[in-house]
Amino acid sequence: MKHLIAAATLALATPAFADGHANTVTLQLQWVTQAQFAGYYVALDKGFYEAEGLDVTILPGGPDIAPPQVLAGGGADAMLNWMPSALAAREKGLPVVNIAQPFKTSGLMLTCWKDTGITGPQDFRGKTIGVWFFGNEYPFLSWMSQEGIPTEGGEDGVTVLKQGFNVDPLLQRQADCISTMTYNEYGQVLDAGVSPDELVTFKYEDMGVATLEDGIWVLEENLEDEVFVDKMTRFVRASMQGWKYAEENPAEAAAIIIENDETGAQSEAAQLRMMEEIAKLTAGSNGALDEADYQRTVDTLLAGGSDPVISAAPEGAWTSVITDAALN
């Protein structure tokens, strides 16, 4: 309740800017409208952004949308991105900065057929593994590099199948393992009639190679603008209010997602299941990036042998300025 009162008080104290741009925020999602992004849709639906004087537009993502490109082109004020993808983009010249980290825990895992005989990472040798790309491949490639397993195929390496955003490669036996999220694709495999007893899973968190996901990123140059910093502070504060509400009210959050899904392709039951799993990943986060979690991600990405995801520890890739102001 203290946070709600503080947010309301700060909202009343927020100056009314003459420039409408000072109060408009466009957020680029990493994927389509689903409970993975419930906090933002809840903040919009419940009026948390409006209470902060903000006019927020949420742009769904998709298989052909790369959030860093949208951000670089000026199509959004902020993007959601996995940290490996964002840090790789930063090293390649796109100066993105993490301003908040609503997700505390990774939901990424590999799901394999048990009858392949896979019991641990070294059993991946000679197998075909489905991996998402567009920046999502970095955690897997870093993991394999640490295990000393080549990713160019052959008996001693893994054959990487560029996986679409579905579970067909596993169901059709095109792959021995596929990438899944605890809150999404794993449930799709079960919905297809597969028993958990037929599967073996490897959560990146359990394997010690988990990296941070779904952080809020902006362009570094924009942080030099006091007006931009102010509106991002209000945006993060309202977004975290949305996330905590979603955690506590998963059924309502799922219903809000369905209302905002223009495709009409998702069921409320599936979104509720997803929201309940997502709540486990955002639990314990107030939006501030934990420096130890950040360092763990960087160390994982650097530990790539001859082909690391990033070649040097990044400098200036995150800031606490926004969350310090938003949470006080």
N, C-alpha and C positions, 0 to 999 in steps of 0.2 A: 504494500500500500504506500510506503514511503516513496518508492520509485514513481508511482503513479502521481502522487501529490507533487513531487519535485518536477516531473515532466510537465504537469499542468501549470505549475508556477512559472517555469522557464518559458513555456509557450506564451503566457501572458506578457512576459517581459521581453519577448522577441520583437525587435523593431519592425515596423511595416516598411519594406523597401519600395521605393518608387519604381525601381527596375524589376519587372516581373521575373526576369531570369534569375534573380536572387532567391526566388521561392519555387522555381520549377526544377524538378529532378527527373531524369530519365535513367532507368536502371535496365541494363541488359542481362537477362538470365542466361545461364549456361545451357539450359535445355528447355523443353516444352513446359507449359503450365502443369505443375503437379505439386504434391505435398512437400517435395524437396525445397520448395520456395514458399512454404506456407506463411512464414513470418511476415513477408512483404505484402502478400495478398490480405492477410488478416489486418495488418496495420492500415492498409488502404480501406478495407471494408468497415473496420470499427472506428474510423475517423482519427486514428492516432497521428497520421501525417497531417490531416487537416488541422488538428489541434496545435501542431507545430508551425502552422502557416504555410504548409508545403502543398504543391500541386505535383503529384508523383505519377509518372507513366511507367508501366512495367512492360518491357518488350520480351516476349517469349523467345527462346532460342530454338535450335533445330539442328539436324545433321549437316546442314550447309552453312551454318552461322558460327563464326569464330568470334567470341566476345572481344579478344584483344584487337582484332581488326576493326570491329565496330567502335571500340573506344578510341583507337588511333585515328579513325576517320571523323571523329566528332559526333558520332551518332548516339552517344550516351554519355552521361556524366560519370557513371560508375558501372562496373561490371562485376558479376560473380564469376570466380575462376578458381580452379584448383591451384594450389601454390606451385607445384612443379611446372605447370604450364605457364603461369605468370612469371616465375623466376627465369625460365628458359627464354620467354619473350623479352624480359628485361635485359638479359645478357646479349640478346641479339639486337638490342638497340631501342626497344620500346620501353620508355621510362615509367613503368607502372609501380604503384606503391600500395601496399596493403594498409587500409585505414581501420578495419574491423574484422573480427574473426568469430562469427556466430557459431560455427561448427567446431566443437572441441575434439571430436573423435572421428576417425575415418570409417566409412561404411563399405570400403572396397574389399572384394575378395575374389578368389578363383573358385569356381565350382566345377568339379570333375566327376566323371563316371567312376564309381568304385571298382567296377570290373576291369578297369585298365591296369589295376595293380599299383596305382599311385598312392603312396603313403606319406611322401615328403617331397620337398623341392627337387632333390637329386633324381627322383623318379620322373621328372619332367623331360629328361633327356630322351630324344627319339620320339617325343609326342608332339601333337599339334595343339596349340593353345590360342584361343581367340582373345584378341586384345583390341580395345578401343583406341582410336588414334585422335587426331585433332587436339593434341596436348595431353590426352589421358593415358598415353602409352608410357610416359616417363617413369611412373612408379614401378611398372613391371620391368622395363628395361634396366632400371637401376638395381632392382632385386636380382635379376638374372646375372647381371655383371658381378654383384657381390657374391653370388653362388658359384661364379666361374663357369656359367653355362652359356655357350654361344647361342645367338638368336638367328642364325642363318640356316637352320635346318641341319640335317644329317643325324647319324646315330648318336652322336655325342652332344647334340644341341637340340633346341626346340624349333619347330616350324611355327612361325607366327602367322596366324590367320587374321587379316584385318577384319575385325568383327563389326557388323552393323549394330544398330541399337536395338537388338532383339536377341532371343535365346535359341534361334533356329539352328545354328551350327552345332550346339550340343544335342538338341532333340533329334537332329538328322544324322548324328554321328559324323559330322564333318570335322569336329574337333573333340579332343579328349577332355579338354577343360575350356571354360569360357570365363570372361570377366563378368562379374555380377556385383550389384550393390545389395547390401543387407536389406534395404528398404524397397527394392524394386525387382530386379531381374531374378533374384533367387525365388521370390514368390511366384514369378511367372513360370519358372521351371516346375514348381510344385503344382501350380494350377493346370499344367499340361498333363498331369496324371503321374508324375514321377514321385516316388516315395523318397523321403530323406534318407532312408536306409540304403538307397541305390547310389548315394552321392557321398563325396568327401569334399570338404571345403577348407580353404586356407584364407583366413582373414589377415589382411596386411598388418593390422594392429598386433595380432598374435605372433606374426613372423618377425616383428621388430623392424619392419620397413614401411610403416604407415607414414603418410605425409598429409599435411593439412588440406582440407577441401572447402570449397564454397566460401572463400573469403570475399570481402568487398574491396575492390581495387579501383584506383583513380589514376589519372596522369599526374606525374610529379609536378609539372609546371603549374597546374591548377591550384596546388597547395600553397602557392605564393600569393594567392588572391584571398584576402580576408573574407570577402563576401562568399566565395566558394566554400571556404573552411566553415563558415557559420552555417550555411545550409546543409553541408554534409554532417555537421555535428547534430543538427536537428533531425536529419534523415536517419542517422545511426541510432539516435535515442528512440525515435518512434519505431524503427525496425525491430530493435531489441524488445520493446514493449510488445510488438506483434509476435515475436518469437516466444516470449514467455507465456503469452495468452494462448498461443497455439499448443504449447507443451501441456498446458493445464486443461485445455478444451479441445482434444483431438477430433472429436466428432463434429464440432462446429467448424473447426479449421478445414476438415475434409469437405464439408458442405460448401464452404466459401470457395475452395479450389474448384469444385464442380461448377459453381456459378460462373467462374471466370474462365473455364476451359471452353473455348469457342469451337473446338473440334467435336465435342460431345462423344469422344471415343472412350472415355474412362468411366468406371463405375465408382460410386461413392464408397462402396465396401473396400475396393482396392486402394482408394485414397486414404481411407481410415487406417487400413493396415500399414500403408506407407508412413502416415503421420505418426503412428505409434512407434515405428522404428526410427524415424527421423528424430523424434523427441529424445531418444537415447544418445544421439550424436550431438545435439545442441545442449543437452543437460550439462550443467556446471559451467557454462559460458555466459558471461555478461556482455560479451561483444569485444572485450579487450583481448588482444593477441598475447598469449602466454609466450614469453621469450624462450622458455625451455622447449615448448612445442615447435617454435620456429626453428630453433637451432637443430632439433632432431630432424626436421624436414631437410634443412640445408645439408646436414651431415650425410643423410641418406642419399641425397642427390649427388653429392661430391664423391661418394664411395662407389664410383662406377668403373673402377679399374682404368683401362686404356680409353674408355669411351663414356665418361661421366655425363650426366644430364646437364650440369653446369660445370664450368672449368675452374671457377674461383668463387669464394664466398662473396655474395652480393653485399654492396654497401648502400644504405639508404632505401632498402626495399620495403620497409614498413615504418609506420609512425604511430605513436600513441597519442598524438596531439588531439585527434578527433575524439577518441574514446575517453581520454582524460576529461575533456570538456563535457562530453555527453553524459558521463556517469556521475559527475559532481553536481 
